[in-house]
Amino acid sequence: MKTTLANWGNYPPVATTATSFADTETLRHTFETANELIIRGNGRCYGDSSLSDRCVVSSLKFDKIVAFDTQNGILTCQAGVTLADVLDVIVPKGWFLPVTPGTKFITVGGAVASDVHGKNHHVEGSFGQHVLWMDVFTGRGEIVRCSPAEHADLFAATCGGMGLTGAILTVCFRLKKIQTAYIRQRQVKARNLQEIIALFEQYKHATYSMAWIDCLKSGDGFGRSIMMSGEHAAADQLAGVPADKHLQLPPKMKLTVPFHFPEFVLNNLSVRAFNFLYYHKNYRRVMDSTVPYDGFFYPLDAIHHWNRMYGRSGFVQYQFVLPPAASERGLTDILQRIGKKGWGSFLAVLKLFGKQESLISFPMEGYTLALDFPVRKGLFEFLDELDRVVLDYGGRLYLTKDARMKPEVFKAGYPRLQEFLDIVRTYNPEGKFASLQSKRLLAGL
Amino acid sequence: MSKSVLILGALSDVGTALARRFAQSGHSVVVAARQTEAAQNLAADIAIRYGTAAKAVYFDALAYDSHADFWAQLSPQPDIVIAVFGYLGNQEEAARNFAEAQRIIHTNYTGAVSILNIAAQSMEQAKSGCIVGISSVAGERGRQSNYIYGSAKAAFTAYLSGLRNRLAHSGVHVLTVKPGFIATKMTEHLNLPPLLTASPQQVAEDIFRAVQRRRNVIYTLWMWRWIMLIIKLIPEGIFKRLKM
């Protein structure tokens, strides 16, 4: 029986056979009977990375937390556990995720397969760098334990490898110690692009930092933005919260976007108005506050199904990274092209990556910008144009958010691609683990 | 008061949801299943997530001879026993091949009677306890699409009803659960109507509440009570000609 599936961007939808596993025997059975499959976690990647028109295997029932060393902060869990579930368990015991992306509704397996980054990449790296070991059910049908020391090739190709080496099973990773569930946040307004880049330099040592950019503003205010930096609050920095509540969050209301918004809701004017309000809600240039970690890391998680704001035809997220030397020129170039089109996105998030030596993971030193674009006529041609600009400046695109780039763009952005493919061929020789994305990008490679 | 809950067939989707739901309210949990490693993982998961005692034990519903020993080695004796295990099987296969029919009947009925007889005996003596049997709306009226499974569940429903009658005199609570469609691995390949299909978590929540309230028979989702009432009211002369 075929079901229609799409990931968070609602683009592309695909008719497929959907199945799941709660134990390795079931996974083995599916592996042996399907001629092609891909593992999918909570479907929060944006495009087609975890989709297949043959067989999509959900890991969401493979969701047991197997061990938690509360002394040393080491958690071992199955790949289908979500970061939200991990946080519920670890925060009350004084631990936090080493790296978290902007949503907690992804699975641990997805965090590894995408080698996700967070607001702390410049100091603490990507998720894979905190993984001690993991078990992978490879395309040869064997369960292989790998780590930076053991089957290191498999380990490297699985971190950021988008599930092409096989199914990630159990993951053991390091946590970080916290004293409270709160973040001391600083918000600083920048009038333009030069200012925000200077601010990132100035706040390089802050544990967490990112900026929201208004990409529709031209002239003097081109690139105006708000930078947010943060540190975990220490126990003695929490005024007004009783000591026994330091590791607990106040209860919150949840909002839901109940249906797909009609396409006309998100137009140039509404995005401009939103950006204006967002920028000006900070009435002082620098604002300090202490906030629950949830709001700091996952502001959009509070609005369930926010992806429905983009209407039924869905949206794509466009995230690229540019090397430091080319960043300012490259960002200016790209933001100008977007401004000229008038296709600003609600959300334009800028962030500085630190150095990272990766085989196939997205992060590398430099600035990364993430933008949302509703799917519409002419969009893909425009993004092809942006792709060329990104490549010209020596950058690359994030696979987890991609639904449309061309194979040449992928190839040019990832210099160690051949090495990655050789490892994939070793562990997944018949290409049984394959996604719409891998078939699109690796055709002929 | 926190009680000890034994879940027979804990690795099914509903079994896992039940184990977590009871643990979340502070009950200690014993998860029983054939796959030892997966059961141990579930027990570890429960202990870590909810901070309650949880352990895994080996249990095979079809190994009737082992049931008395299985029960005897449980310590403490559980306050609540939930029989979740079941086997949908393949109706067409079961109509042709008696081995499949037998497996359906024995898993859904004989195995349940074997272990619950022992639990009932023990709870009757202790004059306290709760037995929960997960039957099915399929047992309400035989239909061509799954009457082997349905007949085993009908027998199980009748068994639970008799057990309730007998144990009422010693204060032991017996709950019959009649789920309709549930989105589980058992039904993954079926095209189920979303409005009539419960998640394992919804079913677990309904059962948890019915145990607290000492209910006798529940349907989950609730609308199945009315759907099955209509299906039961169709005269046999008409019913036999329907394709259900």
Interface residues (C-beta under 8 A of the other chain):
Chain A: M1 A18 T19 S20 A22 D23 E25 T26 K61 D63 K64 I65 V66 A67 F68 Q78 D85 D88 V89
Chain B: L11 D13 T16 Q35 A38 N41 L42 A44 D45 I48 R49 K185 E188 H189 L190 N191
